[in-house]
Amino acid sequence: MIQLQPLSGSVFEAQTKERDTKMTKLILGTTDITTAINSITNRGKKLDADIQLCALSVINHVELHGDPSLMNAMVVAMPKGSRVNALNEFLETFGRVTFNPTTKVFEYSKDGVTDLDGAETTVWTEFKPEPAYKGLDLRASILVLIKKAEERKTSTNKEDKVPAELLTALEALVS
């Protein structure tokens, strides 16, 4: 349940009732909303700079000690919604590590090379750019699903389940 009222303190303040229902105080007015947006911008820039410095530091730590544990801890510490794959690619490109996709951790690479100079002149956010937003084209999505189902309808793999009546119903939706 959302309660509309101006904020008196922090633009991110929230109020909770005695029940388990959380009441969110929305930000009202152009001035307060603009203040919140500016705060997000400034904190985002600061966080990106902090991540860059920490990334350079863990790359250097791995070079000096052959220990990627702090690098792995940094990756785990990344907030939800952050571009972890960009950071991983940055660390693997400039650090003496390889990423193990099975264990999902960085491992020291004896044959690797540390390029701290390259890392200092490259911002981690330049790696793995976020894909552009794409709207949903339901018809196109159903056609892709039909194509996959057609390819697997005669599969002997027990995990492939493509009932003929469902496939026919999907085909009828887009015909």
N, C-alpha and C positions, 0 to 999 in steps of 0.2 A: 504494500500500500504506500503510495507516495503522497506526501504532504507538501503543499505549495506554500512557501513563505520565504521572505528574504532572510539571508544569513546574517548573524550578528558577529560571528568570529571568523574562523577559517572558511574559505570557499568550499572546502571539502568536508565540512562538518556533517555528521549524521546523528540522528536521534533514534533511540530504540525504546519501544514501549515495554511495559513489564512482561507482556506476552512475548512469544518468539517472533512476532511480526516486526520487521525492521522498517522504520519510517525514514525515508531519505528526504532530506531538505534539498530541494532543487535550487539552482542558482537562478535568480530572476533579474532581469534588466540587462541592457546592453553593456553597461559599465562593468558590472560584476562578472558577467560571462566573459567579456574581453579580458578582465583581470585573470580569470581562471585559465583562459587560453594562453595568455602571456606567461603565466606560471608554468604551464606544461611545456611550452617552448624552451624557457630558460632551464628548467630542471632536466629536460631531455638533452640539451646541449651539454650540460654539466655531466650527466650520466655518460654520454658518449665519450667525453674527454676522460672521465675516470676509467672507463673500460679500456680506452686506448692506452693509457698509462699503465694500467694493471697488465694488459696484454704484453706490452713491451717488457715489463718487469718479469713476468713468468717465462717469457722466451729467454731472457737473460739468465734467469734462475736455472732453467733446464740446461743451458749451455755451460754454466759454471759447475753444476752439481749432478747433471745427468738424471735429474729427478722431475718427472712431469706431474707429481701429485698436486702441486699448487695450481698448475694449469688446469688439471681436471676439476679441482675445487672451484676455480673461477667459472668454468663452463656451467657447473651445477648451480652456482650462485646467480646466474643470469635470470632476470625477472621474466615472468610469463609475458608472452607477447614480444619479447626481444628476438632479434635475428641471430639465434644461436648458430645456425649453419654458416652465416657470414663470418662470425667469430671463429668457428672451427676451421674454415678454409684459410682465414688469415693466419691463425696459429700454425697450421700445418705447412703453409707456404713459407713462412719466415722462421719457424722454429725447427729444432732438431728432433722432430717427432713425426710419428705417423698415427693416424686415427684408426683404431681397430673397430670395425663396424659390428663385430660380434659382441665384444665387451662394452662397446660405446665409450671407450676412454682413449686418451692419448698414451702412446708408448714411446719410450726413448728410442731414437734411431741412431745407432752407432755410425752408420754411413751417411746420415743426414748432414745438412749444413745449416748453420744459423746465419740469418741475414738481418741483423738488427738495424743496420743502416737502411735497408729497404723497408723494413717495418716502420721505422721512424718517419719515412717520407710517404707512407701509404696509410690512409685512414681505414680502419677495420670495416667501417660501414660501406666501403666501396665494393666489398666482396658480396657475391650472391645477392644481387638486387632483388627486392621484393617484386613478385610478379604483379602486373597491372590487374586491376579489378576487372572481372568479367561477369556480366550478368548471366542469368540462367536462361538458356534456350531449351525449354522442356522437350520440344519435338526432337531437336538434335540429340539431346541426352538419351531419349528413348530409342532413337535409331542406333546409337552407339551400343546401348544395352542389347538391342535385338541382334546386332551383328555379333557381339560376344556370345550371346546365347546360341545363335545359329552354329557358331564354331564349336561349341561344347555340348550340343544336344545329343551327340552320339558318343561322347567321351566315356571311357571306361573308368575314369577317376571317380571314386566313390564320393568325393567332396563336391563334384559338379552335379547339381540338381537343376534340371531344366525341364519342368513339366510341359508337355506339348500344348495343353490347354492354356497355360499362362502365356506362353510364347505367341500363340494365336491371338489371344486377347490383346497383347501389346501391339502386335502388328495391326490389328483392327483399329487401335487408337490413333495411329498415324497414317492410315491409308486414306 
